C-alpha cells in the first residue's frame, strides 16, 4: 500500500473513498486561501505554512 498525498481536491476525495480513515483531507488551497502563506495555531503556538518557489510546502515555528 502506498501513501500518496493528493495533488488536487478531486484526488483528495478519491484518496479517502472506500477507506476507514479518521484523518481529515484538506486541500492546500483551502488552507492558504490563494495566499503563499498562512498562520496555523496549534496548542497556543503559531506556525507559518508557506509555499516555496518550487511549489513545495514548508511549516516553520
N, C-alpha and C positions, 0 to 999 in steps of 0.2 A: 504494500500500500504506500502510495506516495503522498506527501504533504505539500500540496501546491497552493500558493497564495493566489487568490483570484485577481485578475488584472482589471476587470470591468464589473459593474454591478450585475449584469446578466450572468457572468461567470460565478459571481458570489452566490446567486440564487441556486445555480446548478451544483455548486460545490457542497451545499448543505442538503440538497434534495436526497431523500432516502437515507439520511444518517440520523442517528440519535445523539447529536451533539448539543451540549448546553452552552456552547460558545457563540456569542453574537457575531455576525459577519457585518462589518461596516466598510463601505467604500471610502477610500481616502478623500474623494471629492466631497463626500458628506461631512467629513470631519473638518477639512480645510476650507470649505465654502468658497472655492475659487481663489483663495489666497495661496501664497507659497509657504505659509507657516501658521501654526495655531498653538495656543497655550492649553495644556491639559493639566487639570488639577487632580492630584491623587494624594489622599491622606494628608491634606494640608500643605502639600508641596506643589510648586509649579514646574512643569516640564514643557519644553518647546519641541513641537513636532514640525520639521521643515522638510521641504523638497529640495534636493541638490540640483545642480545644473544637469547632472546625468539622469535626473528623474527618480533617484532613489530617496527613500525616507530615512531621516535621522531623528532620533529622540535624544535630547540633551536635558540635563537638570539645570 
